[in-house]
């Protein structure tokens, strides 16, 4: 008996005006191949499966998705009574990911065009099913980040949806996580999303936010102070609203009044803290970019 989803080598046994046929262990399979000059008794290696008409097919165009081989497949249809159908490149055949492997909330199910990382498995009736990649599989395929660039724009695909947050793998194979507080809506499983890096978790996953920067109105003098603070390795300077006007004028090139207004603007927007010891950036001020 042919094991559905297996790689086999069969022998060309027949042909008609439209296609070739091969034999394997007494079973006849339709041959799907871009090659058109097969000869009788040629050996052909390919991927064996039953198509939607329950006909055995051997295709030489072997999908990246296979038994114990994980790759992305594209969702083409969803059925609430069954699961989602996924195109993995087989002629006349989509594989199904069971509803048992999908989120309980239907609004989090993958939609047409979304992508899922899957391999293949068979049931007791030798039928092919999609086998969803676990977090451990993504850890093997992807990688954690030893460093990160704050506010870097990144794109990736969500592979686990949880109330506490969403797990995703970026296009460059780095792993990321979106905390529930950093999203307005929970992304779907298989959805491609774009966000910005706001940090790195202890295990090396990038912390991603889907929320845009809040609009901040920064005056020109305040922008100058902010730039000085951001470029300083300590993100701080010793000047404050009680500093000597002459020192302020010599160092910053602006009057004491303009300096105080600039500090007030940065304080209002939560970008600095200041007291008699000096002024320093808040985490928001460190992250701020125009």
MOLINSUL-V785032 format. One record per pair of residues at least 4 apart in sequence whose ideal C-beta (glycine too) atoms are under 6 Angstrom apart, sorted by sequence separation. I is the first residue (numbers start at 1). J is the second residue. If there is no record, write none. Layout:
i->{I & I}
j->{J & J}
This chain:
i->{38 & 50 & 51 & 97 & 110 & 122 & 123 & 133 & 138 & 170 & 178 & 187 & 201 & 218 & 239 & 243 & 247 & 248 & 254 & 281 & 15 & 23 & 103 & 161 & 178 & 218 & 243 & 254 & 266 & 267 & 274 & 281 & 50 & 51 & 65 & 78 & 169 & 170 & 187 & 200 & 201 & 229 & 266 & 14 & 21 & 22 & 64 & 87 & 88 & 102 & 160 & 272 & 273 & 12 & 13 & 49 & 65 & 77 & 86 & 120 & 121 & 158 & 159 & 168 & 199 & 248 & 13 & 22 & 75 & 76 & 85 & 86 & 197 & 198 & 272 & 12 & 13 & 48 & 121 & 158 & 167 & 19 & 20 & 75 & 76 & 85 & 157 & 198 & 245 & 248 & 263 & 10 & 11 & 46 & 47 & 118 & 119 & 156 & 165 & 166 & 270 & 46 & 73 & 74 & 83 & 84 & 118 & 156 & 165 & 195 & 196 & 271 & 272 & 10 & 46 & 83 & 118 & 156 & 165 & 195 & 270 & 271 & 47 & 73 & 83 & 165 & 195 & 8 & 83 & 117 & 154 & 155 & 164 & 271 & 20 & 76 & 241 & 156 & 166 & 22 & 241 & 65 & 2 & 32 & 63 & 12 & 63 & 84 & 29 & 30 & 31 & 32 & 33 & 142 & 182 & 183 & 12 & 29 & 161 & 177 & 29 & 145 & 158 & 176 & 182 & 11 & 12 & 143 & 175 & 176 & 178 & 78 & 101 & 138 & 142 & 144 & 158 & 11 & 174 & 176 & 95 & 96 & 97 & 142 & 158 & 221 & 9 & 10 & 240 & 75 & 95 & 157 & 9 & 22 & 75 & 221 & 225 & 240 & 75 & 155 & 240 & 7 & 8 & 52 & 222 & 238 & 51 & 52 & 74 & 221 & 237 & 6 & 51 & 115 & 236 & 237 & 72 & 73 & 153 & 154 & 222 & 49 & 86 & 222 & 236 & 4 & 72 & 73 & 151 & 152 & 235 & 2 & 219 & 235 & 70 & 10 & 70 & 148 & 69 & 68 & 235 & 148 & 229 & 65 & 67 & 108 & 216 & 66 & 103 & 148 & 32 & 145 & 144 & 145 & 5 & 70 & 70 & 116 & 115 & 114 & 114 & 110 & 110 & 108 & 110 & 108 & 5 & 4 & 4 & 5 & 4 & 150 & 151}
j->{42 & 54 & 55 & 101 & 114 & 126 & 127 & 137 & 142 & 174 & 182 & 191 & 205 & 222 & 243 & 247 & 251 & 252 & 258 & 285 & 20 & 28 & 108 & 166 & 183 & 223 & 248 & 259 & 271 & 272 & 279 & 286 & 56 & 57 & 71 & 84 & 175 & 176 & 193 & 206 & 207 & 235 & 272 & 21 & 28 & 29 & 71 & 94 & 95 & 109 & 167 & 279 & 280 & 20 & 21 & 57 & 73 & 85 & 94 & 128 & 129 & 166 & 167 & 176 & 207 & 256 & 22 & 31 & 84 & 85 & 94 & 95 & 206 & 207 & 281 & 22 & 23 & 58 & 131 & 168 & 177 & 30 & 31 & 86 & 87 & 96 & 168 & 209 & 256 & 259 & 274 & 22 & 23 & 58 & 59 & 130 & 131 & 168 & 177 & 178 & 282 & 59 & 86 & 87 & 96 & 97 & 131 & 169 & 178 & 208 & 209 & 284 & 285 & 24 & 60 & 97 & 132 & 170 & 179 & 209 & 284 & 285 & 62 & 88 & 98 & 180 & 210 & 24 & 99 & 133 & 170 & 171 & 180 & 288 & 38 & 94 & 260 & 176 & 187 & 44 & 263 & 88 & 27 & 57 & 88 & 38 & 89 & 110 & 56 & 57 & 58 & 59 & 60 & 169 & 209 & 210 & 40 & 57 & 189 & 205 & 58 & 174 & 187 & 205 & 211 & 41 & 42 & 173 & 205 & 206 & 208 & 109 & 132 & 169 & 173 & 175 & 189 & 43 & 206 & 208 & 128 & 129 & 130 & 175 & 191 & 254 & 43 & 44 & 274 & 110 & 130 & 192 & 45 & 58 & 112 & 258 & 262 & 278 & 114 & 194 & 279 & 47 & 48 & 92 & 262 & 278 & 92 & 93 & 115 & 262 & 278 & 48 & 93 & 157 & 278 & 279 & 115 & 116 & 196 & 197 & 265 & 93 & 130 & 266 & 280 & 49 & 117 & 118 & 196 & 197 & 280 & 48 & 265 & 281 & 117 & 58 & 119 & 197 & 119 & 119 & 286 & 200 & 281 & 118 & 120 & 161 & 269 & 120 & 161 & 206 & 91 & 204 & 204 & 206 & 67 & 133 & 137 & 190 & 190 & 190 & 191 & 188 & 189 & 188 & 190 & 189 & 120 & 122 & 126 & 128 & 128 & 287 & 289}
